[in-house]
Amino acid sequence: MKRGATLEDSLSYVLRQALRQVERGGAGGRFSDGPLTWEIPKDPSFGDLSNSISFKVAAAQNEPPQQFAEALLQAFLSCCRQAGADEWIERVEAKAGFLNVFLSRQALTQVLRSILRQGRRYGMRRVAPAPAINIEFVSANPTGPLSVAHGRQAAVGDVLARLLRSQGCHVTTEYYLNDEGRQIELLGRSIRLRYAELLGRPEPFPEEGYHGAYLYPIAQECVKRFGDRLLCEPEAKTLPTFIHVGQTHLLEEIRKDLARFGLPFDRWSSQRWLRVCGRIDASLQTLRSRGALYESEEATWFASTRFGDDKDRVVRKRDGELTYLAPDIAYHQWKFQRGYDQILNLWGPDHHGYIGRLKAAVMALGLPADRLVVRIVQLVTLSRRGKPVPMSKRQGEFVTFREVLDEVGADATRFFFLMRTMESHLDVDLELAKSQSQENPVYYVQYAHARICSILAKERLPWWARCRPNLGLLQEPEERLLMRWLFQYPTVLRLSAAALEPHGLTVYLRKLAEGFHVFYTKHRVISDDPKRSAARLALVRATRHVLANGLGILGISAPRRM
């Protein structure tokens, strides 16, 4: 095994050599030069790793997948012997077109030693050149508190960034502020009306205004700073003041919630800045020079249907005001100009129809649209003991992200928000999230870590037993199963990062914790046999490392006591 390579990396190298032996060239000849992805079988009876390359190659070579898999199996075993890798393999089988690998006890103990040696670095990869990725998420308008849906986006985006960094990527997390436009003007007017109300001069409140009680502290701040003099001047003159005070206050509250959640964004970008510095006008000029803009009905249109959209879009209205699309085009052009290899946007489901027009704009600008990836993060509902929690309490009010953090804490909020794929609707049971029981998945995982810390604190073995434990003594089924789970950790990180789906890590950590609890229930770790105790202590120490590493990727604490 090459220095720094994982066991999976080494098996991929052997598989590539085997594939070159059995490919017949032509259309199939390209597969041995492409990526070879191992998967983790859902059923352990299908092995520790499984590969489906036979289906692709067999289709190109016009033969049955199982027939090709059997030929690949023989070549794989031969290459294992030539590379001295056969000691890692207990057996290999070709089944239903898949190549299934069962690792030997020696391979698993080697993994165990790697974990103990690498500690926090276990599962981390380095790639050269390291791809640069920008992830933009949350990006809530500074017109109110963060919602529960924004909280889920925060969890998904932050953990996705951590996952990609674990795989050697350079990741920039970004929050885009829609800090001007009609919604911002409505915010200023709504604050002004609350300000007038506090001064005893109430005015009719518009239906489309912001009705939430969160505006009263902002209005009170205005009363404290300006007295009643803002009512003595025309609204057009005072509106910028109300907007500035409101945005400053609400943005500070958003930053506080994100900081409490353990999410510091690398970059904050502003729509107002894009306009002031001329980037919006410049991007529209680029589209015009490429023949992608035209005038009709006294408005400026983007010919997005030429680039796959279902209809053309207005970018500048009759009155000269820009639509939302214009600054978004400039913003994404600017992100491409910063040189990212991939631009990833995490949006709410209300933006699903926006994807096509943005992709069209990227193509119209002459930029590589395949580098732009948009994923939808579905909404969250809350329940309590199986009964839905109303998300809207009264007009202008809703359950906020802060309220969920107050009730269940940041750790449980993160774990529960990640327990399903991002494009699946999520229901969070608040009572379960708060409970300290095995039914609560985050408590179950954290308790496994705390229990191991308690065991390790009792270690009193002689130095000769601790120095180099005999891991060959780990022969019980529960010990082997736990080692198999530990081996899978780097693969889980790789697959989760490649799929841009963090939820797989929560599934893995629950299974790893379960494997530990079962092992601990059936076997004493510290006994009268110092050699066996040393081997089992090494196993639980390695398990602690992986639990802590995985919780760290999730941004969740790994407590030593519970």
C-alpha positions in Angstrom: 0.0 0.0 0.0 1.4 3.4 -1.0 2.1 5.9 1.8 -1.0 8.0 2.4 -3.3 5.7 0.4 -6.3 4.1 2.0 -7.0 0.4 1.6 -9.8 1.3 -0.8 -7.3 3.4 -2.9 -5.0 0.3 -3.1 -7.8 -2.0 -4.1 -8.8 0.6 -6.8 -5.3 0.4 -8.2 -5.5 -3.4 -8.4 -8.9 -3.3 -10.0 -7.7 -0.9 -12.6 -4.9 -3.3 -13.5 -7.3 -6.2 -13.7 -9.7 -4.2 -15.9 -7.0 -3.4 -18.4 -6.4 -7.1 -18.8 -10.0 -8.0 -19.6 -11.1 -5.0 -21.6 -11.0 -5.6 -25.4 -10.3 -2.0 -26.4 -12.7 -0.1 -28.6 -15.6 1.6 -26.8 -14.8 -0.4 -23.6 -11.2 0.6 -23.5 -11.9 3.9 -21.9 -13.2 2.5 -18.6 -9.8 1.5 -17.1 -8.7 5.1 -17.5 -11.8 6.6 -15.8 -12.9 6.7 -12.1 -13.5 3.3 -10.4 -16.0 3.8 -7.6 -16.4 1.3 -4.8 -19.7 1.2 -3.0 -20.6 -0.1 0.5 -23.2 -2.9 0.1 -26.3 -2.3 2.2 -26.3 -6.0 3.1 -23.0 -7.1 4.8 -23.5 -10.6 3.2 -22.4 -8.9 -0.1 -19.0 -8.0 1.3 -17.2 -4.9 2.5 -16.9 -3.3 -0.8 -18.7 -3.7 -4.1 -18.0 -2.5 -7.6 -20.4 -2.2 -10.6 -18.0 -1.4 -13.4 -18.9 -4.7 -15.1 -22.3 -3.3 -16.1 -20.7 -0.4 -18.0 -18.0 -2.4 -19.7 -20.2 -5.3 -20.6 -22.7 -3.0 -22.2 -19.9 -1.4 -24.3 -18.5 -4.9 -25.3 -22.0 -6.3 -25.9 -21.8 -9.2 -23.4 -23.7 -10.1 -20.2 -22.5 -8.3 -17.1 -22.2 -11.5 -15.0 -20.0 -13.0 -17.7 -17.7 -10.0 -17.7 -17.7 -9.9 -13.9 -16.5 -13.5 -13.7 -13.6 -12.7 -16.1 -12.8 -9.5 -14.1 -12.8 -11.6 -10.9 -10.1 -13.9 -12.1 -8.0 -11.0 -13.4 -8.5 -9.2 -10.1 -7.3 -12.2 -8.0 -4.3 -12.5 -10.3 -3.4 -8.8 -9.9 -3.9 -9.1 -6.1 -1.3 -11.8 -6.0 1.1 -9.9 -8.2 0.8 -6.8 -6.1 1.1 -8.7 -2.8 -2.5 -7.6 -2.0 -4.0 -11.0 -1.6 -3.4 -10.9 2.1 -6.0 -8.1 2.3 -8.7 -10.3 0.8 -10.6 -13.1 2.5 -12.6 -13.8 -0.7 -14.0 -12.1 -3.8 -17.2 -13.1 -5.6 -18.9 -12.1 -8.8 -22.6 -11.9 -8.1 -25.3 -10.6 -10.3 -22.7 -8.6 -12.2 -21.2 -7.0 -9.1 -17.6 -7.6 -7.9 -17.9 -8.1 -4.1 -14.8 -8.0 -1.9 -14.6 -9.5 1.6 -11.7 -8.1 3.6 -9.4 -10.4 5.6 -8.8 -10.1 9.3 -5.3 -8.9 8.6 -6.7 -6.0 6.4 -9.1 -5.0 9.1 -6.4 -5.0 11.8 -4.3 -2.9 9.4 -7.1 -0.4 9.2 -7.3 -0.3 13.0 -3.6 0.5 13.2 -4.1 3.3 10.6 -6.8 4.8 12.7 -4.7 4.8 15.9 -1.8 6.3 14.0 -3.7 9.0 12.1 -6.2 9.9 14.8 -8.0 13.1 13.6 -6.6 12.8 10.1 -8.3 9.4 9.5 -10.7 9.7 6.6 -9.1 12.9 5.3 -7.8 13.0 1.7 -5.5 15.2 -0.3 -5.9 15.7 -4.0 -3.7 17.6 -6.5 -4.7 19.9 -7.9 -7.3 20.7 -5.2 -10.6 21.8 -6.8 -12.0 25.2 -5.7 -15.7 25.1 -4.8 -18.0 27.9 -3.9 -21.2 27.0 -1.9 -23.8 29.7 -1.5 -26.6 28.9 1.0 -29.1 30.4 3.5 -28.9 33.8 1.8 -32.1 34.9 3.6 -33.2 38.5 2.8 -32.4 40.8 5.8 -36.1 41.5 6.3 -36.8 39.2 9.2 -35.5 36.3 11.4 -34.1 33.1 10.0 -36.9 30.5 9.5 -36.7 26.8 10.3 -36.2 26.2 6.5 -33.2 28.5 6.5 -31.8 26.5 9.5 -31.9 23.3 7.5 -30.1 25.0 4.6 -27.5 26.2 7.2 -27.0 22.6 8.4 -26.8 21.1 4.9 -24.5 23.7 3.5 -22.1 23.8 6.4 -21.7 20.1 6.6 -21.4 19.8 2.8 -18.5 22.3 3.0 -16.9 20.3 5.8 -17.3 17.0 3.8 -15.7 18.5 0.6 -12.8 20.0 2.7 -12.2 16.5 4.1 -11.7 15.3 0.5 -9.1 17.9 -0.2 -11.3 20.6 -1.8 -10.8 24.3 -1.3 -14.3 25.5 -0.3 -15.6 29.0 0.1 -18.9 29.3 1.9 -20.9 32.4 0.9 -24.0 34.3 2.0 -25.6 36.5 -0.6 -27.5 39.5 0.7 -30.5 40.7 -1.3 -30.1 44.1 0.4 -32.1 46.4 -2.0 -35.3 46.3 -4.0 -39.0 46.2 -3.3 -38.8 43.9 -0.3 -36.2 46.1 1.4 -38.4 49.2 0.7 -41.3 47.3 2.3 -39.2 46.6 5.3 -38.4 50.3 5.7 -42.0 51.4 5.4 -43.1 48.7 7.8 -40.6 49.9 10.4 -41.7 53.5 9.9 -45.3 52.5 10.5 -44.4 50.7 13.8 -42.3 53.8 14.7 -45.3 56.1 14.2 -47.5 53.7 16.2 -45.1 53.8 19.2 -45.2 57.6 19.0 -49.0 57.5 19.2 -49.6 58.4 15.6 -50.7 55.1 14.0 -51.3 54.8 10.3 -53.0 52.1 8.2 -50.7 49.1 7.8 -50.4 47.7 4.2 -51.4 44.1 3.7 -48.0 43.3 1.9 -46.0 44.9 4.7 -44.0 43.0 7.4 -46.4 42.4 10.3 -44.1 40.5 12.7 -43.5 41.6 16.3 -39.8 41.5 15.6 -40.1 45.0 14.1 -41.0 46.6 17.4 -37.5 46.5 18.9 -36.2 48.1 15.7 -38.9 50.8 15.9 -38.1 51.4 19.5 -34.4 51.9 18.6 -35.5 54.5 16.1 -37.5 56.3 18.7 -34.5 56.2 21.1 -32.1 57.6 18.4 -34.3 60.1 16.6 -37.2 60.9 18.8 -40.2 62.0 16.7 -38.3 64.1 14.1 -38.5 61.4 11.4 -42.2 61.9 11.3 -41.7 65.6 10.6 -40.0 64.9 7.2 -41.3 63.3 4.0 -41.3 59.5 3.9 -39.1 59.5 0.8 -36.4 61.4 2.7 -36.5 59.2 5.9 -37.0 55.8 4.2 -33.3 55.2 3.7 -32.8 55.7 7.5 -35.4 53.2 8.4 -34.0 50.7 5.9 -30.5 51.2 7.2 -31.5 50.7 10.9 -33.7 47.8 10.1 -31.2 45.9 7.9 -28.3 46.5 10.4 -30.4 45.2 13.2 -31.8 42.1 11.4 -28.4 41.2 9.8 -26.8 41.3 13.3 -29.5 38.9 14.6 -28.9 36.6 11.6 -25.2 36.6 12.3 -25.8 35.8 16.0 -28.0 32.8 15.1 -25.5 31.5 12.6 -22.6 31.9 15.1 -24.6 30.1 17.7 -25.1 27.3 15.2 -21.3 27.2 14.7 -21.5 28.6 11.1 -19.1 31.4 10.2 -19.5 32.2 6.5 -16.2 32.8 4.6 -17.8 35.6 2.5 -20.8 37.9 2.6 -21.7 39.4 -0.8 -24.2 42.2 -1.4 -26.6 42.9 -4.3 -26.3 46.7 -3.6 -22.5 46.4 -4.0 -23.0 44.7 -7.4 -25.0 47.6 -8.6 -22.8 50.4 -7.1 -19.6 48.9 -8.6 -21.2 48.5 -12.0 -21.2 44.8 -12.3 -24.9 44.5 -13.1 -24.7 46.9 -16.0 -21.5 45.2 -17.2 -23.2 41.8 -17.2 -26.2 43.1 -19.1 -23.8 44.7 -21.6 -22.1 41.3 -22.1 -25.4 39.7 -22.8 -26.3 42.5 -25.2 -23.0 42.2 -27.0 -23.6 38.4 -27.5 -27.1 39.1 -28.9 -28.9 37.7 -25.9 -30.9 40.9 -25.1 -33.7 42.6 -27.0 -36.2 45.4 -26.5 -39.9 44.7 -26.6 -43.0 46.4 -25.0 -40.7 49.1 -23.7 -38.8 46.6 -21.6 -35.5 44.8 -21.9 -35.8 41.0 -22.4 -33.3 38.2 -22.0 -33.7 35.7 -24.9 -33.4 32.7 -22.5 -35.4 30.3 -24.7 -32.4 30.2 -27.0 -30.6 28.5 -24.1 -33.1 26.0 -22.9 -35.5 28.1 -20.8 -39.3 27.7 -21.3 -39.8 31.4 -22.0 -37.9 34.7 -22.3 -37.4 36.8 -19.2 -37.6 40.5 -18.5 -34.4 42.0 -17.0 -35.3 45.6 -17.0 -39.0 46.8 -16.7 -40.7 49.7 -18.5 -39.9 52.1 -15.6 -36.2 51.2 -15.7 -36.3 49.1 -12.6 -34.3 45.9 -12.7 -36.0 42.5 -12.1 -34.5 40.0 -9.6 -32.9 38.1 -12.5 -30.5 41.0 -13.5 -28.5 41.1 -10.3 -28.5 37.3 -10.1 -26.9 37.1 -13.5 -24.2 39.6 -12.5 -23.6 37.8 -9.2 -23.0 34.5 -10.9 -20.8 36.0 -13.6 -18.7 37.4 -10.8 -18.5 34.1 -9.1 -17.3 32.5 -12.3 -14.7 35.3 -12.7 -13.3 34.4 -9.3 -12.1 31.1 -10.8 -14.1 28.4 -9.0 -14.1 24.9 -10.5 -17.6 24.4 -9.2 -20.4 26.8 -8.1 -22.9 25.2 -5.9 -26.2 26.9 -4.8 -28.5 25.5 -2.2 -32.0 26.9 -2.6 -35.4 26.5 -1.1 -38.2 24.7 -3.0 -39.8 28.1 -4.0 -36.8 28.7 -6.3 -37.1 25.4 -8.2 -38.5 27.2 -11.3 -35.6 29.7 -11.2 -32.9 27.1 -12.1 -33.6 27.0 -15.8 -33.4 30.7 -16.4 -30.1 31.0 -14.4 -28.6 28.1 -16.3 -29.6 29.8 -19.5 -28.0 33.1 -18.3 -24.7 31.3 -17.6 -24.7 29.7 -21.1 -25.6 33.1 -22.7 -22.6 34.7 -21.0 -20.4 32.0 -22.6 -19.6 30.4 -19.2 -19.4 26.6 -18.5 -22.9 25.9 -17.3 -21.9 22.4 -16.2 -19.9 24.0 -13.4 -23.0 25.5 -11.9 -24.9 23.0 -9.7 -28.2 23.9 -8.0 -29.7 21.7 -5.3 -33.0 22.1 -3.6 -33.3 21.8 0.2 -36.8 20.9 1.0 -38.9 22.4 3.8 -39.1 21.3 7.5 -42.2 20.7 9.6 -42.1 20.4 13.3 -44.1 17.9 15.5 -44.4 17.2 19.2 -45.3 13.7 20.3 -46.5 13.0 16.8 -48.7 16.1 16.5 -47.9 18.9 14.1 -46.6 22.1 15.5 -48.2 25.1 13.8 -45.5 26.9 11.8 -47.4 30.2 11.7 -48.6 31.5 15.1 -50.4 34.6 13.8 -50.2 37.1 11.0 -46.6 38.0 10.4 -45.3 35.5 12.8 -43.6 32.1 12.2 -41.5 29.5 14.1 -38.0 30.8 13.8 -34.7 29.0 13.6 -33.7 30.6 16.9 -36.7 29.1 18.7 -35.7 25.6 17.6 -32.2 26.2 18.8 -33.5 27.5 22.1 -35.6 24.4 22.6 -33.4 21.5 21.4 -29.9 22.9 21.1 -27.5 23.2 18.2 -26.2 19.6 18.3 -29.7 18.0 18.0 -30.8 20.6 15.5 -27.9 19.8 13.2 -28.3 16.0 13.4 -32.1 16.1 12.9 -31.8 18.5 10.0 -29.4 16.1 8.3 -31.2 12.8 8.8 -32.8 12.8 5.4 -31.6 13.6 1.9 -31.8 17.4 1.3 -34.5 17.0 -1.4 -36.8 15.0 0.9 -39.3 16.7 3.1 -38.2 16.6 6.8 -40.3 16.3 9.9 -38.5 17.0 13.2 -40.0 15.7 16.5 -39.0 18.3 19.0 -39.6 16.0 22.0 -37.5 13.2 20.5 -34.7 15.7 19.7 -34.7 16.8 23.4 -34.9 13.4 24.9 -31.9 11.6 26.5 -32.7 8.1 25.3 -31.5 5.6 22.8 -34.4 6.6 20.6 -32.8 10.0 20.1 -30.1 9.3 17.4 -27.8 12.2 18.3 -27.9 11.3 22.0 -27.2 7.6 21.0 -24.1 8.5 19.0 -22.8 11.0 21.5 -23.4 8.5 24.4 -21.3 5.9 22.5 -18.4 8.4 22.5 -18.9 9.3 26.1 -19.0 5.7 27.2 -15.7 5.0 25.4 -14.1 7.9 27.1 -15.3 6.5 30.5 -13.8 3.1 29.6 -10.4 4.6 28.5 -10.2 6.6 31.7 -10.2 3.2 33.6 -7.2 1.8 31.7 -4.5 0.5 34.0 -2.6 -1.9 31.8 1.2 -2.6 32.1 3.3 -0.8 29.5 4.2 -4.0 27.7 0.5 -4.7 27.0 -0.2 -1.2 25.8 2.9 -0.8 23.6 1.9 -3.0 20.7 -1.4 -4.7 21.3 -2.0 -8.1 19.6 -5.0 -7.2 17.4 -5.1 -10.7 16.1 -7.0 -11.5 19.3 -10.0 -9.6 18.0 -11.8 -12.6 16.6 -15.4 -12.3 18.0 -18.1 -11.6 15.4 -19.0 -8.3 17.2 -15.3 -7.3 17.1 -15.0 -8.0 13.4 -18.3 -6.2 12.6 -17.1 -3.1 14.5 -13.8 -3.2 12.6 -15.8 -3.4 9.3 -17.7 -0.2 10.3 -14.5 1.6 11.1 -13.0 0.6 7.7 -16.0 2.1 5.9 -15.6 5.6 7.3 -13.3 7.1 4.6 -15.6 5.5 1.9 -18.7 7.1 3.5 -17.0 10.5 3.5 -16.0 10.1 -0.1 -19.4 8.9 -1.3 -21.3 11.6 0.7 -19.0 14.3 -0.7 -19.3 13.0 -4.3 -23.1 12.8 -4.1 -23.3 16.3 -2.4 -25.5 14.6 0.3 -24.4 14.9 4.0 -27.2 12.7 5.3 -25.2 9.5 4.7 -22.8 10.4 7.5 -25.6 10.5 10.0 -26.8 7.1 8.9 -23.2 5.7 9.2 -22.6 7.2 12.7 -25.8 5.6 14.0 -24.7 2.2 12.7 -21.2 2.6 14.1 -22.6 3.6 17.5 -24.9 0.6 17.3 -22.0 -1.7 16.5 -20.1 -0.4 19.5 -23.0 -0.7 21.9 -23.6 -4.3 20.8 -20.0 -5.1 21.2 -19.8 -3.5 24.6 -23.0 -5.3 25.8 -21.6 -8.8 24.9 -17.9 -8.4 25.8 -15.9 -7.0 28.7 -13.3 -4.5 27.4 -11.0 -4.6 30.5 -10.6 -8.0 32.0 -8.1 -10.1 33.9 -6.4 -10.9 30.6 -4.0 -7.9 29.9 -3.4 -8.9 26.2 -7.0 -9.2 25.3 -7.8 -6.1 27.3 -5.1 -4.2 25.3 -6.5 -5.4 22.0 -10.1 -4.4 22.9 -8.9 -1.1 24.3 -7.3 -0.4 20.9 -10.5 -1.2 19.2 -12.6 1.1 21.3 -10.0 3.8 21.1 -10.1 3.6 17.3 -13.9 3.7 17.5 -13.7 6.9 19.6 -11.5 8.5 17.0 -14.0 7.8 14.2 -17.0 8.8 16.2 -15.3 12.1 17.1 -14.1 12.7 13.5 -17.6 12.0 12.1 -19.3 14.3 14.7 -16.7 16.9 13.9 -17.7 16.8 10.2 -21.3 17.3 11.3 -20.3 20.2 13.5 -21.6 18.4 16.6 -19.8 18.1 19.9 -18.2 14.8 21.1 -18.8 14.9 24.8 -16.5 13.0 27.2 -19.3 12.7 29.8 -23.1 12.5 29.6 
